[in-house]
């Protein structure tokens, strides 16, 4: 070469496909394998922020030789890249036949690389291939079920791996490799599908990314660096700039660095700032307590986790106060917040999220400047990606790309604006799109100077989408803004009004909003209903239009009436074949239910509707770990709604029932005194039975077993007379429990009757409680293994009812202790305490249950010794809910060891 290039120190990666030449692989199979390899490698590199296009590649037929860009940090190839490759390999292998599945051997090395007339030259490359073909590496992959085995050179191990923060060097095993009649050292590690418990997928609630993540490399790098040292990082920026998406990607990339996981708390739907600590506690699986902030602080004291608080702007002061309290006691907790403005919390570091980079070779006025570089900016890349998603067969000619650049400049690189604009390529050309944007901005040059320019630009984009809607679409958009949690067609048709196109109906107008990307449909159907949502920015915009136009009170009244009817329907149908579907639907409607009840409680003459909803949902609050929230709505509604009404009487029953669960027996007594008067006033047998049930339950929990049994027997008779199957079932289970603690043989028959009732009504959720009642009596009669089998049958239903699961784990603990399986009993006792904490109920603290738990703990501890007992108990208490269920069902590897 006349001008040889100087040698550069490069990261060297070589990969080889295991068994590529296997005769069972035909040529089509090999083509699929090679295509899959390129796809996995390219996606892995890009997701690791290693530019695939900037790598020097050599196709080896059965593998690849890669020289990474010299500027890339070498730690990236061992900390970030391998897990991404493994994920890609498992995804590929899960969708291809055996002949097309891929398992890889990979070498990591680095050294001086030069170029001459023959191409790449370096002695370090020879070592990389020797390591790749070494017997220890082949043996390691053969002995593993994982898809990837890595060998690092001695230099790479000593200079890179040993200095990585996120990698434990002990995961690599020292091996000797023969190289040209000498021995070289390598370090082998096999990456399996199983993630360590400390960073398991259960230790995160981050949503799966549904669209590709574009750009933000600088922000990602800076945020990750900051979070390695600072305790609170706030991403600020205007609405629609991509704060949430960036925060989720940051959290995902940092997940493995937090032993107790990363947890997303979405605040956009939360309107009552008093519920902020409860919202965080719910995400972390804690029960709803009287002082949730204190409970959070205590729980987080020894945890190492990342908390992501998303959309803090409407309760910034409360978020700042809570974060300060938590970080003051939990020195290994980090908080990543997104907010449109600074939280002003102590120790806060701020990262301003700017709009995406736009081309600099385009005149902002619309003219074209210099040709500029060929590489796409982030804004152009995002626009092109979203346009392709909207119109898969779309291809941009060179002239079109010039117009696309102008569009991106006009929209100032704001992601939401780009995404909304890209969708319009379904019906407009890029030239038409650009022209409409120019007209739109011309009308907004006189916007209020008190609003930031970027905010005006985003509002201009949404204004533009709004004005392209028909009058009916605009009005429906505004009306649907009252749903913070999304909605189904039934809700839309109930509250929505169509004024100008009655023949199209609400469904036709809804379709128009879908086409214009004002709404989007969530994947799948929920309880047979399609579910729709708006981006929060779009919903807030619609709420502004609703306030401007007027009629908000009428819309919210229709919404309240809809949810009153829905809650009453649940009360009627909730003990039947659709029981599980009803519970799933109410969970999905939770944010809407909150919004409706909050609204009704804010207007005195509508408060009775909130009370009606809360009372009808009493057992949803109980089973959904929402006991205190349900009780709060009932209590506030009762404070506002006086008089002799049936709704108040039903709410008194519901509030008394929930108050007893959380240990507020005195308040329950006051409400029951009023309830019995209303029951007699109305001559209502169901209310009389409700008074007897709650009074009996209160006596039972206080330790008066005989008195409790007498009252519950009266309640059972009353419910049967009233023909209320749900409440009859409730009384049967409570009565079976009292008989159990009384050692009354009638309990087995009562429990069996509860099972029969669930079978007759096909009530699958309630069946879990009935099986519990049967099991505890089988245990009491000296059959612990049979009882344990029944309990596991109930646990295997995997119902999302933490109170039920707490009962089941508790009884299973008694069974294992009786069967002398003490270590297992100790671990399950820890699980029980953890699940009771999550349920929000305090039944385990009542006299009968507490006595049995203490006896079980004493017996188990005496058999194991205090140290072994404490270790097993602590291990069980640290389980997540899914992990506890797997352990109880012998699906957890720990089960084999007791």
HUCOR-V34345 format. One line per field, one symbol per residue. ss: DSSP state (H for helix, E for strand, L for the rest). psi: psi as a letter, one per 20 degrees, with the letter a starting at -180 (. if undefined). burial: + if it has 16 or more other C-alpha atoms within 10 Angstrom, else -. A space follows every 10 residues. Layout:
BEGIN
ss = ???
psi = ???
burial = ???
END
This chain:
BEGIN
ss = LLLLEEEEEE EEEEEEELLL LLLLLLHHHH HHHHHHHHHH HHHHHHHLLL LHHHLEEEEL LLEEEEELLL LLLLLHHHHL HHHHHHHHHH HHHHLLLHHH LLLEEEEEEE EEEEEELLEE ELHHHHHHHH HHLLHHHHHH HHLLLLLEEE EEEHHHHHHL HHHLLLLLHH HLEEEEEEEL LEEEEEEEEE ELLLLLHHHL HHHELLLLLL LLLLLLHHHH HHHHHHHLLL LEEEEELLLL LLHHHHHHHH HHHHHHHLLL LEEEEELLLL LLHHHHHHHH HHHLLLLLLL LHHHHHHHHH LLLLLEEEEE LLHHHHHHHH HHHHHHHHHL LLLEEEEEEL LLLLLLLEEE EELLLLLLLL LELLLLLELL LLLLLLLHHH HHHHHHHHHH LLLLLLLHHH HHHHHHHHHH LLLLHHHHHH HHHHHHLLLH HHHHHHHHHH HHHLLLLLLL LLHHHHHHHH HHHHHHHLLL HHHHHHHHHH LLLLLLEEHH HHHHHLLLLL LLLLHHHHHH HHHHHLLLLE EEEEEELLEE EEELLHHHHH HHHHHHHHHL LHHHHHHHHH HHHHHHHHHH HHHLLLLLHH HHHHHHHHLH HHHHHHHHHH HLLHHHHHHH HHHHHHLHHH HHHLLLHHHH HHHHHHHHHH LLLLLHHHHH HHHHHHHHHH HLLLHHHHHH HHHHHHHHHH HHLLHHHHHH HHHHHHHHHH HHLLHHHHHH HHHHHHHHHH HHLLHHHHHH HHHHHHHHHH HHLLLHHHHH HHHHHHHHHH HLLHHHHHHH HHHHHHHHHH LLLHHHHHHH HHHHHLLLLL LHHHHHHHHH HHHHHHHHLL LHHHHHHHHH HHHHHHHHHL LLHHHLHHHH HHHHHHHHHH HHHHLHHHHH HHHHHHHLLL HHHHHHHHLL LLHHHHHL
psi = qhmqqqqpoq ppppqpopkh jpiiorghgh ghghghgggg gggggghjko ohhjqpqppj fkaqppoqph ipphhhihgg gghhggghgh gghijqrhij qppqqpporq rpprpaijbp pphhhggghg ghjqghgggg hhiqirippp pqrgghghhf ghjphipohi ippprpppol jrpqproqpp orhpqqhikr hhlqkpqppi rqppbkgggg ggghggiihq hppporrrpj ikggggghgg gghigiiohj rpppooihio hoihjghhgg hghjkqqorh mhgghggghi gjqnrppoop mihilgghgg gggggghhin ijpqpoqpqi rqhlqpjpqp oporrqprqi kpphiirpbq harhpqrggg ggggghghhh nhjppprghh hhhgghghgh jkjogggggg ghhiihiqrh ggggghgggg hhijikrpii pqghhhgghg ghgghgiiqr hhggghgghi iinijarrhg gghghqpphi mhhhrhgghg hghghjkhqq pqprqokjpp pqrqqhghgh ghhghghghr jghgghgggg hghgggghhg hgiimahkgh hgghghghjg hggggghggh iiogjihhgg ggghhhkgig ggijkkghgg hgggghhhhh orrnqhgggh hggghgghhh hjjmhghhgg hhhhghghgh gikohghghg ghghgghggg hiingggggg hhhhgggghg hikohghggg hggghhgghg hilpiihghg ghhgghghhh ilnhghhghg hgggghhhgh jkmhhgghgg ghgghihlql ohgghggggg hhggghghjk mghhggghhg gggghgghhi qkhiirgggh gggggggggg hhhhqggggh ggghghhiqr ghhgghghjk iphhhhj.
burial = --------++ ++++++++-+ ----+---++ -+++-++--+ ++++++++++ -+-------- -++++++++- ---+++++++ ++++++++++ -++-----++ ++++++++++ ++++------ ----+-++++ ++++-+++-+ +----+++++ ++++-++--+ +--+--+-+- -+--+-+--- ---+++++++ ++------+- ++++-+---- ---+++--++ --+--++--- ++++++++++ ++++-+++++ ++-+++++++ ++++++++++ +-+--+++++ ++-++++++- -++-+++--+ +-++++++++ ++++++++++ -+++-++--+ --++++++++ +++-+--+++ +++++++++- ++-+-+---- ------++++ ++++++++-+ +--------- ++++++++++ ++++++++++ +++++----+ --++--+--- +--------- ---+++++++ ++++++--+- ++++++++++ ++++++++-- ++--++++-- ----++-+++ -+++-+++++ +--------- ++++++++++ +++-++---- -+--++++++ ++++++++-+ +--+++++++ -++-++-++- ++++++++++ +----+++++ ++++++++++ ++++++++++ +++++-++-+ +-----++++ ++++++++++ +++-+--++- ++--+++++- ---+++++++ ++++++++++ +-+++++++- ++++++++++ -+--++++++ ++++++++++ +-----++-+ +++++-++-- ++++++++++ ++++++++++ --+++-++-+ +++++---++ ++++++++++ ++++++++-- ++++++++++ ++++++++++ ++++++-++- -++--++-++ +-++----++ -+++-+++++ +-+++++++- --------
END
